[in-house]
Amino acid sequence: MTEQTTTLNIGVVIFHEAQVLDITGPHEVFSSARVLQQQYGLSEQYRVFLIAKTRTPVTMSSGMQLMPDYDFTDCPADLDTLIVPGAENIQLALDDAALLAWIAQQSRCVRRLVSICTGAFLLARLGLLNGKNITTHWAYCADMQQQFPQLNIESDAIFIKQGNTYTSAGVTAGMDLSLALVEEDAGKKIAMSVARKLVVFYKRPGGQKQFSEFILSQSSSHFSALIDWILDNLSADLSIEILAERANMSPRHFNRKFKSDVGETPAKFVERLRLCQARMLLENKTTVLKSIADKCGFKSEEQMRRAFQRELCVTPNEYRVRF
């Protein structure tokens, strides 16, 4: 480093049972960006490190152990960005008074405060998200809204910036947000280079809706068997009459029961599954759009295009180019 170089300290707080990708994903993005910052001789360069309550190994939800670089008492005072990861059992962290107190203290000093996935629950508990639009993992949005009814939660956002506070959706969305932060600091060229190195989207199209349908289809729903059949027959006639007959219900009762059980109408659910299938087929650059539309059960390319724009805010061609 030269005398003109400024260090931007990126601290990732870790705690027991945290989701390891919430930590290692952003860490890898900023570490990769640091290498490029050095290569280009940029005046600002990242330094990324892990912080925990004590300097002993911290066990993640996967069983992997991470060794913190600092504890709460000796962490560098000049943190630029604090990243708070999530956990499937976030209640353990919510019950940790020392962790909450340290995050609250740091939130008053850092330039940027970032949560990944359910890390937003910690910021919400501290009142740091009040009056802000925020997001978290799609599967936890309802629970978060119930616990913190004062929050405005956008369940389909990949990440949201509100002032100096950033919240993101689940797991890999932390990398999307980290790339956006790199672009803020170092520019588009560096951010795109990092994305290429890590083989991820530079800017992911659409929102969380893209990633939840097949997971939802494996739920313990009353209609699990029917949903499995739908997945195997997306190109078939999946009208409400056909589906109701397979479920041994009248169309009216089926529509009402399905919406209550799954959370949306059969028609909307089927369209989302077809979109998921279309996205995977679009990864093959040589498959023509008409063939994809046919295989997924869309009546035409135009119907598929309208569905993409309505649900994912991109056209099929735009999705294919960005993947």
SVG drawing of the C-alpha trace seen along z (x, -y; Angstrom):
<svg xmlns="http://www.w3.org/2000/svg" viewBox="-68 -10 72 48">
<polyline fill="none" stroke="black" stroke-width="0.4" points="0.0,0.0 1.1,-3.6 0.7,-6.4 -2.3,-7.7 -4.2,-4.4 -7.3,-4.4 -8.4,-1.2 -12.1,-0.4 -12.6,2.0 -15.4,4.5 -16.4,6.4 -18.6,9.5 -20.0,10.3 -20.3,14.1 -22.2,16.0 -23.1,19.6 -25.6,21.3 -25.2,18.6 -25.6,19.4 -22.1,19.9 -22.8,18.6 -24.2,15.4 -20.6,14.9 -18.4,16.4 -20.3,15.1 -19.8,11.4 -16.3,12.1 -15.3,13.6 -16.8,10.7 -14.9,8.0 -11.7,10.1 -11.8,10.6 -12.5,6.8 -9.5,6.1 -7.2,8.0 -8.5,5.9 -8.2,2.7 -4.6,3.4 -4.0,4.4 -5.5,1.1 -3.8,-0.9 -7.1,-2.4 -6.9,-4.8 -9.4,-2.9 -8.8,0.8 -10.9,3.2 -9.8,5.2 -12.3,7.9 -12.4,9.7 -14.6,11.7 -15.7,10.5 -17.2,12.5 -17.9,12.2 -14.7,14.1 -11.7,15.3 -12.6,18.9 -14.0,21.0 -17.6,20.3 -19.7,23.2 -22.0,22.5 -25.4,24.1 -23.7,26.5 -21.2,27.7 -18.3,25.8 -16.2,23.7 -14.9,20.2 -12.1,18.5 -12.8,14.8 -10.0,12.3 -11.2,10.0 -13.5,10.1 -15.9,7.3 -13.2,5.8 -10.3,5.5 -12.2,4.9 -10.8,2.0 -12.7,-1.2 -12.9,-2.5 -15.3,0.0 -16.6,-1.2 -19.2,1.5 -20.7,3.9 -22.3,7.1 -24.8,9.0 -25.5,12.5 -28.6,14.6 -29.5,18.0 -32.3,20.5 -32.7,20.4 -32.3,16.6 -33.9,16.7 -30.5,17.8 -28.9,14.6 -31.9,12.5 -31.4,13.9 -27.8,12.8 -27.7,9.5 -24.0,9.0 -24.3,9.4 -27.3,7.1 -25.5,4.4 -22.4,4.6 -24.3,4.3 -26.3,1.3 -23.0,-0.4 -21.4,0.2 -24.5,-1.0 -23.9,-4.5 -20.4,-4.6 -20.3,-2.7 -20.8,-4.2 -22.9,-1.3 -25.0,1.2 -25.8,4.4 -28.0,7.4 -28.0,10.7 -31.1,12.9 -32.6,13.2 -29.9,10.9 -32.6,8.3 -34.3,9.7 -31.4,8.4 -31.5,4.9 -35.3,4.9 -35.1,5.9 -32.8,2.9 -35.2,0.6 -32.7,-0.2 -35.2,0.6 -38.1,-1.4 -39.6,-3.7 -37.6,-1.9 -38.5,0.4 -36.6,3.7 -36.4,7.3 -35.3,10.7 -35.5,14.3 -38.9,14.9 -39.6,17.8 -39.3,15.6 -41.2,12.4 -44.5,13.4 -42.8,14.3 -40.9,11.0 -44.1,9.0 -45.8,10.7 -43.0,10.0 -42.4,6.4 -45.7,5.2 -44.4,1.6 -42.0,2.6 -42.6,2.3 -41.3,5.6 -40.9,6.1 -40.9,9.8 -39.7,10.0 -36.7,7.7 -33.2,9.1 -31.8,6.2 -32.9,2.8 -31.0,-0.4 -32.4,-2.9 -30.0,-5.6 -26.9,-3.9 -28.9,-0.7 -29.0,2.3 -31.1,5.4 -31.0,8.4 -32.8,11.6 -31.5,15.1 -28.1,16.6 -26.7,15.8 -28.5,12.5 -25.8,11.4 -23.4,11.7 -25.7,9.6 -25.8,6.9 -22.0,7.1 -21.4,6.6 -23.7,3.5 -21.6,2.1 -18.4,2.8 -19.8,0.9 -20.7,-2.0 -17.1,-2.2 -14.9,-1.0 -17.1,-1.3 -18.8,0.9 -15.7,2.3 -14.4,3.8 -17.9,5.2 -18.3,6.8 -14.9,8.4 -15.6,9.8 -19.0,11.2 -17.2,12.9 -14.6,14.4 -17.2,15.8 -19.5,16.9 -22.5,15.0 -24.9,12.4 -23.5,8.9 -27.1,7.7 -29.6,10.5 -32.8,10.0 -36.1,10.2 -36.7,10.9 -37.1,13.6 -40.1,15.0 -37.8,16.7 -36.3,19.0 -39.2,20.1 -41.6,22.1 -40.0,25.5 -39.2,25.3 -42.8,24.5 -43.9,27.4 -42.1,29.8 -44.1,28.6 -46.4,30.7 -49.4,29.3 -52.5,31.3 -51.8,31.0 -48.2,32.2 -49.0,35.2 -50.9,33.1 -48.1,30.5 -45.6,33.2 -47.8,34.3 -48.0,30.8 -44.2,30.5 -44.0,33.6 -46.7,32.3 -46.2,28.6 -46.8,28.8 -50.2,30.4 -53.6,28.8 -53.5,27.6 -56.8,25.9 -58.7,25.7 -61.2,28.3 -58.4,30.8 -56.6,30.2 -59.9,30.3 -60.7,33.7 -57.4,35.1 -58.0,33.9 -61.5,35.4 -63.0,32.0 -65.4,29.7 -63.6,26.8 -65.1,24.2 -64.1,26.2 -60.7,27.0 -60.0,23.4 -60.9,22.2 -59.1,25.1 -55.9,24.8 -55.7,21.0 -56.1,21.5 -53.5,24.2 -50.9,23.0 -51.4,19.2 -52.4,18.5 -54.8,19.6 -54.1,22.8 -53.7,20.7 -51.1,18.4 -49.2,21.3 -49.0,23.1 -47.8,20.0 -45.0,19.6 -43.9,23.2 -43.9,22.7 -41.7,19.7 -39.3,21.6 -39.0,24.3 -38.6,21.7 -35.8,20.0 -33.9,23.3 -34.4,24.0 -33.2,20.5 -29.8,21.5 -29.3,23.4 -28.5,20.6 -29.4,22.6 -33.0,23.6 -35.4,21.4 -38.0,19.5 -41.0,21.2 -39.7,24.6 -39.3,23.4 -42.8,21.9 -44.2,25.2 -42.3,27.4 -43.5,25.2 -47.1,25.1 -47.3,21.5 -49.7,21.1 -47.3,18.8 -44.0,17.0 -46.0,13.8 -47.8,15.3 -44.4,16.4 -43.0,13.0 -45.9,11.3 -45.5,13.7 -41.8,13.0 -42.3,9.3 -45.2,9.4 -43.5,11.6 -39.8,11.1 -39.6,7.7 -37.5,9.0 -38.2,10.5 -37.0,14.1 -34.3,12.7 -33.1,10.3 -33.0,13.2 -31.0,15.3 -28.4,12.5 -27.9,11.8 -27.5,15.5"/>
</svg>
